[in-house]
Amino acid sequence: MSNPHRKQAPVQQAISGHDEASLFVGIDVSAATLAVALQQEGIAQRSFANSAVGHKALIQWLLQHEGKLRVSLEATGIYSLEVALAWTERNASRLRC
């Protein structure tokens, strides 16, 4: 029987995957567009061009939100590579592996 008042071990916290300040972002990648869903108190959805201009607009939109961003994107090889690199370059100082 588990104790609801017992704190989780750090490994268990990492596995559970989030805290109250997290914002979850899912990106569906295609050759032409990035369909983005952001979950905080509700779900906000937007679409961006899968181009350098669209990547910049996506990153600016995401960084307007308060809290820790947890971003997942569909790994579609060449279509997802550029947006992943743009996100990493823009946020390199804030990334933890």
MDAnalysis code that builds the backbone (N, CA, C; Angstrom):
import MDAnalysis as mda
import numpy as np

u = mda.Universe.empty(291, n_residues=97, atom_resindex=np.repeat(np.arange(97), 3), trajectory=True)
u.add_TopologyAttr("name", ["N", "CA", "C"] * 97)
u.add_TopologyAttr("resid", np.arange(1, 98))
u.add_TopologyAttr("resname", ["MET", "SER", "ASN", "PRO", "HIS", "ARG", "LYS", "GLN", "ALA", "PRO", "VAL", "GLN", "GLN", "ALA", "ILE", "SER", "GLY", "HIS", "ASP", "GLU", "ALA", "SER", "LEU", "PHE", "VAL", "GLY", "ILE", "ASP", "VAL", "SER", "ALA", "ALA", "THR", "LEU", "ALA", "VAL", "ALA", "LEU", "GLN", "GLN", "GLU", "GLY", "ILE", "ALA", "GLN", "ARG", "SER", "PHE", "ALA", "ASN", "SER", "ALA", "VAL", "GLY", "HIS", "LYS", "ALA", "LEU", "ILE", "GLN", "TRP", "LEU", "LEU", "GLN", "HIS", "GLU", "GLY", "LYS", "LEU", "ARG", "VAL", "SER", "LEU", "GLU", "ALA", "THR", "GLY", "ILE", "TYR", "SER", "LEU", "GLU", "VAL", "ALA", "LEU", "ALA", "TRP", "THR", "GLU", "ARG", "ASN", "ALA", "SER", "ARG", "LEU", "ARG", "CYS"])
u.atoms.positions = np.array([
    [0.848, -1.172, 0.000],
    [0.000, 0.000, 0.000],
    [0.894, 1.237, 0.000],
    [0.650, 2.176, -0.885],
    [1.492, 3.368, -0.964],
    [0.982, 4.456, -0.033],
    [1.910, 5.255, 0.441],
    [1.605, 6.351, 1.342],
    [1.464, 7.630, 0.522],
    [0.283, 8.268, 0.464],
    [0.106, 9.471, -0.360],
    [0.888, 10.675, 0.149],
    [1.370, 10.639, 1.386],
    [2.107, 11.761, 1.957],
    [3.614, 11.623, 1.778],
    [4.048, 10.485, 1.288],
    [5.477, 10.236, 1.081],
    [5.937, 10.929, -0.189],
    [7.078, 11.618, -0.102],
    [7.633, 12.291, -1.277],
    [8.182, 11.265, -2.255],
    [8.074, 11.602, -3.548],
    [8.649, 10.740, -4.564],
    [10.160, 10.895, -4.579],
    [10.839, 9.818, -4.874],
    [12.288, 9.879, -5.075],
    [12.556, 10.647, -6.357],
    [13.735, 11.282, -6.498],
    [14.048, 12.042, -7.716],
    [13.848, 11.244, -8.996],
    [14.198, 9.963, -8.989],
    [14.024, 9.142, -10.192],
    [12.538, 9.017, -10.504],
    [11.702, 8.806, -9.506],
    [10.270, 8.698, -9.730],
    [9.706, 10.013, -10.246],
    [10.199, 11.149, -9.738],
    [9.751, 12.438, -10.238],
    [10.112, 12.603, -11.701],
    [11.310, 12.184, -12.084],
    [11.737, 12.288, -13.477],
    [10.878, 11.410, -14.370],
    [10.521, 10.222, -13.885],
    [9.697, 9.319, -14.674],
    [8.288, 9.873, -14.813],
    [7.752, 10.458, -13.751],
    [6.391, 10.996, -13.838],
    [6.328, 12.135, -14.836],
    [7.450, 12.847, -15.056],
    [7.596, 13.704, -16.204],
    [7.169, 15.144, -16.113],
    [6.576, 15.607, -15.058],
    [6.206, 17.017, -15.064],
    [5.971, 17.537, -13.657],
    [5.902, 18.836, -13.582],
    [5.524, 19.495, -12.348],
    [4.409, 20.466, -12.691],
    [3.920, 21.179, -11.706],
    [2.769, 22.055, -11.918],
    [3.039, 23.206, -12.872],
    [4.305, 23.599, -13.059],
    [4.631, 24.745, -13.900],
    [4.852, 24.367, -15.360],
    [4.715, 23.095, -15.700],
    [5.031, 22.649, -17.051],
    [3.937, 23.008, -18.055],
    [4.404, 23.360, -19.240],
    [3.529, 23.535, -20.393],
    [3.917, 22.456, -21.386],
    [2.953, 21.725, -21.882],
    [3.226, 20.638, -22.799],
    [2.910, 21.082, -24.213],
    [3.874, 20.856, -25.120],
    [3.747, 21.281, -26.509],
    [3.960, 20.065, -27.403],
    [3.008, 19.832, -28.287],
    [3.138, 18.768, -29.273],
    [3.149, 19.389, -30.661],
    [4.066, 18.950, -31.498],
    [4.188, 19.497, -32.847],
    [4.050, 18.356, -33.846],
    [3.022, 18.451, -34.690],
    [2.824, 17.500, -35.783],
    [3.485, 18.098, -37.017],
    [4.454, 17.402, -37.551],
    [5.306, 17.944, -38.610],
    [4.902, 17.398, -39.975],
    [4.782, 18.288, -40.947],
    [4.634, 17.878, -42.345],
    [5.618, 18.699, -43.169],
    [5.693, 18.418, -44.436],
    [6.632, 19.138, -45.305],
    [6.326, 20.631, -45.323],
    [5.046, 21.005, -45.296],
    [4.658, 22.407, -45.444],
    [4.327, 23.109, -44.137],
    [3.809, 22.382, -43.148],
    [3.310, 23.046, -41.942],
    [3.728, 22.329, -40.659],
    [3.643, 23.084, -39.571],
    [3.821, 22.587, -38.213],
    [2.515, 22.855, -37.484],
    [1.772, 21.807, -37.145],
    [0.529, 21.944, -36.384],
    [0.896, 21.788, -34.916],
    [0.652, 22.836, -34.124],
    [1.140, 22.895, -32.750],
    [-0.031, 22.945, -31.779],
    [0.064, 22.137, -30.740],
    [-0.907, 22.170, -29.644],
    [-0.142, 22.420, -28.358],
    [-0.593, 23.408, -27.580],
    [0.028, 23.756, -26.312],
    [-1.013, 23.544, -25.220],
    [-0.677, 22.726, -24.233],
    [-1.603, 22.457, -23.143],
    [-1.114, 23.125, -21.880],
    [-1.960, 23.986, -21.341],
    [-1.675, 24.622, -20.063],
    [-2.932, 24.454, -19.228],
    [-3.793, 25.437, -19.180],
    [-5.079, 25.288, -18.506],
    [-6.122, 24.769, -19.484],
    [-5.897, 24.964, -20.735],
    [-6.703, 24.444, -21.826],
    [-5.738, 24.080, -22.933],
    [-6.249, 23.963, -24.138],
    [-5.374, 23.648, -25.261],
    [-5.460, 24.765, -26.288],
    [-4.302, 25.328, -26.616],
    [-4.199, 26.334, -27.672],
    [-3.592, 25.653, -28.881],
    [-4.173, 25.911, -30.056],
    [-3.653, 25.306, -31.278],
    [-3.325, 26.383, -32.291],
    [-2.197, 26.198, -32.962],
    [-1.788, 27.123, -34.025],
    [-1.058, 26.325, -35.087],
    [-0.968, 26.921, -36.250],
    [-0.246, 26.313, -37.353],
    [0.789, 27.306, -37.860],
    [1.967, 26.795, -38.180],
    [3.064, 27.621, -38.670],
    [3.636, 26.980, -39.921],
    [4.202, 27.794, -40.781],
    [4.883, 27.269, -41.956],
    [6.123, 26.503, -41.510],
    [6.414, 25.410, -42.182],
    [7.638, 24.663, -41.887],
    [8.762, 25.260, -42.737],
    [9.169, 26.463, -42.312],
    [10.214, 27.230, -42.992],
    [10.946, 28.027, -41.922],
    [12.029, 28.670, -42.294],
    [12.781, 29.469, -41.321],
    [11.899, 30.552, -40.695],
    [11.068, 31.196, -41.500],
    [10.163, 32.233, -40.985],
    [9.144, 31.622, -40.022],
    [8.595, 30.470, -40.386],
    [7.632, 29.787, -39.523],
    [8.260, 29.307, -38.230],
    [9.482, 28.812, -38.301],
    [10.183, 28.353, -37.093],
    [10.379, 29.514, -36.121],
    [10.781, 30.663, -36.661],
    [10.983, 31.847, -35.812],
    [9.670, 32.269, -35.163],
    [8.581, 32.279, -35.926],
    [7.270, 32.660, -35.386],
    [6.814, 31.667, -34.316],
    [7.030, 30.372, -34.540],
    [6.680, 29.345, -33.560],
    [7.439, 29.563, -32.261],
    [8.742, 29.760, -32.353],
    [9.560, 29.940, -31.163],
    [9.147, 31.197, -30.398],
    [8.886, 32.280, -31.106],
    [8.439, 33.508, -30.446],
    [7.112, 33.278, -29.733],
    [6.192, 32.555, -30.357],
    [4.884, 32.276, -29.743],
    [5.066, 31.431, -28.486],
    [5.885, 30.387, -28.575],
    [6.082, 29.519, -27.417],
    [6.726, 30.256, -26.252],
    [7.687, 31.112, -26.530],
    [8.395, 31.809, -25.458],
    [7.568, 32.903, -24.796],
    [6.406, 33.223, -25.348],
    [5.495, 34.182, -24.710],
    [4.793, 33.565, -23.505],
    [4.783, 32.260, -23.413],
    [4.075, 31.569, -22.338],
    [4.977, 31.406, -21.124],
    [4.395, 31.575, -19.958],
    [5.120, 31.420, -18.696],
    [5.206, 29.941, -18.348],
    [6.285, 29.553, -17.720],
    [6.430, 28.176, -17.255],
    [7.458, 27.407, -18.056],
    [7.729, 26.210, -17.593],
    [8.702, 25.324, -18.226],
    [8.041, 24.664, -19.434],
    [8.670, 24.779, -20.584],
    [8.143, 24.175, -21.804],
    [8.699, 22.772, -21.976],
    [7.824, 21.846, -22.250],
    [8.217, 20.475, -22.587],
    [7.703, 20.229, -23.998],
    [8.630, 20.219, -24.940],
    [8.284, 20.174, -26.357],
    [8.575, 18.793, -26.923],
    [7.579, 18.231, -27.607],
    [7.742, 16.960, -28.320],
    [7.345, 17.191, -29.762],
    [8.117, 16.621, -30.665],
    [7.714, 16.728, -32.054],
    [7.885, 15.401, -32.747],
    [7.071, 15.245, -33.767],
    [7.090, 14.029, -34.562],
    [8.422, 13.960, -35.311],
    [9.114, 12.864, -35.169],
    [10.400, 12.702, -35.836],
    [10.161, 12.223, -37.270],
    [10.189, 13.157, -38.197],
    [9.917, 12.823, -39.595],
    [11.128, 13.095, -40.475],
    [12.288, 12.860, -39.905],
    [13.515, 13.008, -40.691],
    [13.738, 14.419, -41.167],
    [13.819, 14.589, -42.460],
    [14.174, 15.895, -43.011],
    [13.145, 16.974, -42.707],
    [11.884, 16.625, -42.513],
    [10.856, 17.644, -42.262],
    [10.920, 18.199, -40.841],
    [11.393, 17.421, -39.888],
    [11.443, 17.894, -38.494],
    [12.820, 18.396, -38.083],
    [13.836, 18.105, -38.852],
    [15.199, 18.445, -38.464],
    [15.415, 19.948, -38.297],
    [14.994, 20.745, -39.248],
    [15.264, 22.186, -39.206],
    [14.574, 22.878, -38.028],
    [13.324, 22.512, -37.732],
    [12.646, 23.145, -36.589],
    [13.296, 22.705, -35.279],
    [13.743, 21.452, -35.192],
    [14.434, 20.986, -33.984],
    [15.746, 21.744, -33.797],
    [16.487, 21.940, -34.873],
    [17.742, 22.694, -34.780],
    [17.499, 24.156, -34.420],
    [16.454, 24.765, -34.979],
    [16.130, 26.164, -34.662],
    [15.770, 26.299, -33.184],
    [14.971, 25.374, -32.660],
    [14.581, 25.407, -31.248],
    [15.814, 25.228, -30.367],
    [16.677, 24.281, -30.699],
    [17.877, 24.021, -29.910],
    [18.819, 25.223, -29.925],
    [19.020, 25.799, -31.095],
    [19.907, 26.969, -31.197],
    [19.383, 28.136, -30.379],
    [18.101, 28.390, -30.441],
    [17.492, 29.540, -29.741],
    [17.519, 29.348, -28.227],
    [17.462, 28.106, -27.769],
    [17.308, 27.825, -26.336],
    [18.470, 27.048, -25.754],
    [19.615, 27.053, -26.404],
    [20.744, 26.226, -25.965],
    [21.132, 26.484, -24.518],
    [21.075, 27.718, -24.079],
    [21.496, 28.025, -22.705],
    [20.500, 27.525, -21.669],
    [19.261, 27.215, -22.088],
    [18.234, 26.757, -21.140],
    [18.003, 25.262, -21.198],
    [18.649, 24.551, -22.100],
    [18.387, 23.127, -22.266],
    [19.120, 22.304, -21.238],
    [18.460, 21.239, -20.788],
    [19.081, 20.240, -19.921],
    [18.816, 18.879, -20.535],
    [19.816, 18.052, -20.542],
    [19.667, 16.697, -21.096],
    [19.581, 15.689, -19.978],
])
